[in-house]
């Protein structure tokens, strides 16, 4: 009897996320990067990976990378509810039919699309925006599992930030390889931050996010495509603006517990 894939996935610590992302940095085509990212995600309990971007409202001219193309056999990617309902903020949204009861506001066609995912084995997941509506091209990742609601909440949701970091890094690399960087050069990878961070520039917020996640200044420099000295200057400026002195204090400001997957 074949053992189910990653029935008990290992925890994905920040160090492991960075190590996995670093191996993908060496790949030179979007196809190789996509295959590598899917393998890494599957090793941590993700059974279906969808990367979807579009522009305009309503969404149009979607670009799709997915491990479950049959989900779109009778529906345009433009109609995927992820684009219309998960990309107005950087909050991570619990997705899939197991969480449909808490999204009662969705129109009937969106509910039908989500319910259709059940037949593909996509029961619960993370909706992780990497760019928001209003950007030239917006969208992100929808990561699916075959877990019921309660199992997903207990086993996967506590690792939501680790999955977000990995997706942000993969998104940045996809943009680099596809020549799609349009809003920032080089692409930023920080998600939305607490209101206390509003005093920071976008790059300062990115550096604080990465240091708060436990990355070293050298690692942050490589991932951002800037020098270690420049990272140090951004960190120094951000610490001064925030009135803090170290990454532990930064982590307390950046991260809090989330109960959205209820």
C-alpha positions in Angstrom: 0.0 0.0 0.0 1.4 3.4 -1.0 1.9 5.8 1.8 0.0 9.1 1.3 2.2 12.0 0.3 3.3 13.9 3.4 0.5 12.8 5.6 2.5 14.2 8.5 4.6 17.0 6.9 7.6 18.2 8.8 7.5 21.7 10.3 9.0 24.3 8.0 11.3 26.5 10.1 12.6 29.8 8.8 16.1 28.4 8.4 14.7 25.6 6.2 12.6 28.0 4.2 15.7 30.1 3.4 17.8 27.0 2.6 15.1 25.7 0.2 14.7 29.1 -1.5 18.4 29.5 -1.9 18.6 26.2 -3.9 15.9 27.7 -6.3 17.9 30.9 -6.8 20.3 28.9 -8.9 17.7 27.9 -11.5 17.6 29.9 -14.7 14.2 29.3 -16.2 10.6 29.8 -14.9 9.9 26.1 -15.8 12.8 24.8 -13.6 11.9 27.2 -10.8 8.2 26.2 -10.9 9.1 22.5 -10.8 11.5 23.1 -7.9 9.1 25.1 -5.9 6.4 22.5 -6.3 8.7 19.8 -5.0 9.7 21.9 -2.0 6.0 22.7 -1.2 4.9 19.0 -1.6 7.6 18.0 0.9 5.8 20.2 3.4 2.3 18.9 2.9 1.1 21.0 -0.1 -0.7 18.8 -2.7 -1.8 21.4 -5.2 0.0 24.7 -6.1 -1.6 27.5 -8.1 0.3 30.7 -9.1 -2.2 33.1 -10.7 -1.8 36.7 -11.7 -4.0 39.1 -13.7 -4.6 42.8 -14.2 -7.7 45.0 -14.2 -11.0 44.8 -12.4 -12.6 42.5 -13.1 -9.5 40.3 -13.7 -8.4 39.7 -17.2 -5.4 38.2 -19.2 -4.6 35.9 -16.3 -1.3 34.0 -16.3 -1.4 30.6 -14.7 1.0 28.0 -13.3 -0.7 25.1 -11.6 -0.4 21.5 -10.7 -4.2 21.0 -11.2 -5.0 22.3 -14.7 -8.2 20.3 -14.9 -9.6 22.7 -12.3 -9.7 25.3 -15.1 -11.0 23.0 -17.9 -14.5 24.6 -17.8 -13.6 27.9 -16.1 -11.3 30.7 -17.1 -8.5 31.5 -14.6 -9.9 35.1 -14.8 -12.9 33.8 -12.8 -10.9 32.2 -10.0 -12.3 33.7 -6.7 -8.7 34.1 -5.5 -8.2 37.1 -7.8 -11.4 38.9 -6.9 -11.6 38.1 -3.2 -8.1 37.5 -1.8 -5.9 40.2 -3.3 -7.2 43.4 -1.6 -4.9 43.0 1.4 -1.8 40.9 2.3 -3.7 38.8 4.8 -3.4 35.1 4.3 -6.8 33.6 3.6 -7.8 30.1 4.4 -9.1 28.6 1.1 -10.8 25.5 -0.2 -14.3 24.0 0.3 -13.5 23.1 3.9 -13.4 26.8 4.7 -16.3 27.9 2.4 -18.8 28.3 5.3 -16.8 31.3 6.6 -16.9 32.9 3.2 -20.7 33.1 2.9 -20.4 36.5 1.2 -19.1 34.9 -2.0 -21.3 34.9 -5.1 -22.8 31.6 -6.2 -20.4 31.2 -9.1 -17.4 31.6 -6.8 -18.8 29.0 -4.4 -19.4 26.6 -7.3 -15.7 27.0 -8.4 -14.4 26.4 -4.9 -16.7 23.3 -4.4 -15.4 21.9 -7.7 -11.9 21.9 -6.2 -13.0 19.2 -3.8 -13.1 16.6 -6.7 -9.5 17.5 -7.4 -8.4 16.8 -3.9 -8.1 20.5 -2.9 -9.9 20.7 0.4 -8.1 23.3 2.4 -5.3 25.7 1.8 -3.5 29.1 2.0 -4.4 32.0 -0.2 -1.2 34.1 -0.3 -1.2 37.3 -2.3 2.1 38.6 -3.5 0.8 41.7 -5.2 -2.4 43.5 -4.6 -5.1 44.8 -6.9 -4.1 48.2 -8.1 -0.6 46.9 -9.2 0.0 46.5 -12.9 -0.3 42.8 -12.4 -1.6 41.3 -9.1 -2.2 37.9 -7.7 -0.2 35.2 -5.9 -0.3 31.6 -4.6 -3.2 29.4 -3.6 -1.6 26.3 -1.9 -4.0 23.4 -1.5 -4.0 20.3 0.8 -6.2 17.3 1.1 -6.7 17.9 4.8 -10.0 18.5 6.6 -10.6 21.8 8.3 -9.6 20.8 11.8 -6.4 19.0 10.7 -5.4 21.9 8.5 -5.9 24.3 11.3 -3.8 22.3 13.7 -1.0 21.0 11.4 -0.6 23.6 8.7 -2.0 27.0 9.7 0.7 27.6 12.4 3.2 27.6 9.6 1.4 30.2 7.5 4.2 32.8 7.7 6.8 30.3 6.6 4.7 29.4 3.6 4.2 33.2 2.9 8.0 33.8 3.0 8.7 31.0 0.6 6.0 32.2 -1.8 7.3 35.7 -1.7 10.8 34.6 -2.6 9.5 32.3 -5.4 7.3 35.1 -6.7 10.3 37.5 -6.8 12.4 35.0 -8.7 9.6 34.3 -11.2 9.3 38.0 -11.9 13.1 38.3 -12.3 13.2 35.3 -14.8 10.1 36.4 -16.7 11.2 40.1 -16.9 7.9 41.1 -15.2 9.2 43.5 -12.5 7.1 46.6 -13.1 6.3 48.1 -9.7 9.7 48.0 -8.0 13.2 47.4 -9.1 14.4 45.1 -7.8 11.1 43.5 -6.6 10.3 43.8 -3.0 9.2 40.8 -1.0 7.7 42.2 2.2 4.0 41.6 2.9 1.7 44.2 4.4 3.0 45.3 7.8 1.3 46.4 11.0 0.4 50.1 11.1 3.4 50.8 13.4 5.6 50.2 10.3 4.0 53.0 8.2 6.9 55.2 9.1 9.3 53.0 7.1 10.1 53.1 3.4 9.2 50.0 1.4 12.8 48.8 1.4 13.2 49.4 5.2 10.0 47.4 5.8 11.3 44.6 3.7 14.6 44.4 5.6 12.8 44.5 9.0 10.5 41.7 7.8 13.4 39.5 6.8 15.5 40.2 10.0 12.4 39.6 12.1 12.0 36.3 10.4 15.5 35.4 11.5 17.5 35.8 8.3 21.0 37.2 8.7 22.0 40.6 7.1 24.1 38.6 4.6 21.1 36.4 3.6 18.8 39.5 3.4 21.4 41.2 1.2 21.5 38.3 -1.2 17.8 37.9 -1.4 17.2 41.6 -2.0 20.1 42.0 -4.5 21.8 44.7 -2.4 25.0 44.8 -0.4 25.4 43.8 3.3 26.4 47.4 4.1 23.2 48.7 2.5 21.1 46.2 4.5 22.9 47.5 7.6 22.0 51.1 6.7 18.3 50.2 6.1 18.2 48.3 9.4 19.8 51.1 11.3 17.4 53.7 9.8 14.3 51.4 10.5 15.4 50.7 14.1 15.7 54.5 14.7 12.3 55.2 13.2 10.6 52.4 15.2 12.4 53.2 18.5 13.8 49.6 18.8 17.3 48.2 19.1 17.4 44.6 17.8 15.7 41.9 15.8 13.8 40.4 18.8 12.0 43.7 19.3 11.4 43.9 15.5 9.8 40.4 15.6 7.5 41.4 18.4 6.3 44.4 16.3 6.0 42.5 13.1 4.4 39.2 14.1 1.4 38.4 16.2 -0.8 35.4 16.5 -3.5 34.9 13.9 -6.8 33.1 14.4 -8.2 33.7 10.9 -8.3 30.0 10.1 -11.3 29.3 12.3 
